[in-house]
Amino acid sequence: QVQLVESGGGLVQAGGSLRLTCVASGSILSTGFMGWYRQAPGKQRELVATITRGGRTNYVDSVKGRFTISSDNAKNTVYLQMNSLKPEDTAVYYCNMQTYGLEYRISWGQGTQVTVSS
């Protein structure tokens, strides 16, 4: 079994910064594709950023230039540095990760709330 635990969410004023961390634990030999998603009240979950094992990144247009995804494969950890936050970034943020161990799994974290006040 694989568990993902997110941390780093909170309340911040517009223009501020937060850094989200997601750590995977369990039966893991290696990690693959990692990503961050978010879901605002009344809206569908959307993809925010992704990173491959090789370090290739991709971002939704609304966060380009403000958010940075990174990872530490040796620590089974993915980060999301969020700068210049806007009220519209308010959402629950979820990490998603491919892992390889006793079995291949795609796992989700429990979510961490990010609230940006104007």
N, C-alpha and C positions, 0 to 999 in steps of 0.2 A: 504494500500500500504506500502511496505517496501523498504527502500533505504539503500544502503551500500556505505560508503564513505571511500576511502583508502587515506592514507598519509604516508609520510616517504621516498618516493623514492628520487632518485637524482643521482649525479655523484660521484663516489668514485674510488680511485686507487685500484689496485689489492692488496689483503691482508687486505683491510679495512672492515668496518662493517656498516651495516644499520639496522634500525628497522622499519618494516612496521606495520601500524595500520589500522584496518578496523572496523568501528563503524556502527552498524545497528540502524535505527530509523524507527518509524512508528507504525503500529498496531502489537505490539509484546508482547506476554505473556511469551514466553520462546523461547530459541534457542536450536537447535539440533546440527547436524553435521556441522563442519566448515572446510574450506580448503583454501589453496592458490594454484593458478595455475600461469603459466607464458607462454608467447608466444613471441618467438624471431622472427625477420624478416625472412619471407620465411619458417617458421616452424609452425607445428601444436601446438595448446595449449596443454601443458602438466601439469599433476598434480605434485605439488611440495611437499606438506605436508597436512595432515589432522589431525583433533582432534575431538574426540567424546565428548558428553556432560560430560561423565564420566572421560575425560582426557586421553583416550587412543590415542596415536599418531602414525602416519605412515609417512614415508619419501621416496621420490624417492632416489635411490642409490647414485646419483651424488651429493646430498646435505647432506647425512648422516654424522654426526659429525661436520658439519659446521652451519647448520640452526636449529633453535628451534622454534616450533610453540607452542603457549600458548593462553589461553583464559580467559576472565573474563565474566562468564555467566550473572552475575548481571548487567553488563554494556553493554551487547550485543556486546562485542568487542573481536576480535581475533588479535593476534600479530604474526609477523614472524621476529625473530632475525636472522640476516644473518651475519656470521663472515667468515673470510678468503675468502672473495669474489674473484672470478675469472672472467676474461673477458667473459667466456662462460656462466656466470650467467646473462649477459646483456639481458634484456627482459622487456616487460610490464607485471607487476604482477597484478593478479586479485584475489580478495577474493570471496568466495562463502559460502553461509550460509543457513541452514534450519531454518525457523522461524515458530512459532505457535502463532496465534492470532485469529482474526476474521476468518482467513483461513490459511491453511498450504501453505507455499511458499518456493521456492528455489530461492534465489536472487543472483545477481552478482553485484560487484562494477564496477566502470567505468575504473579502471586500473590506475596504477602508474608506471612510467618509472624508471627502475634501469639500470644505465650504469656503467660498470666497465672498467676502462682504464688500459692498460698494462704498 
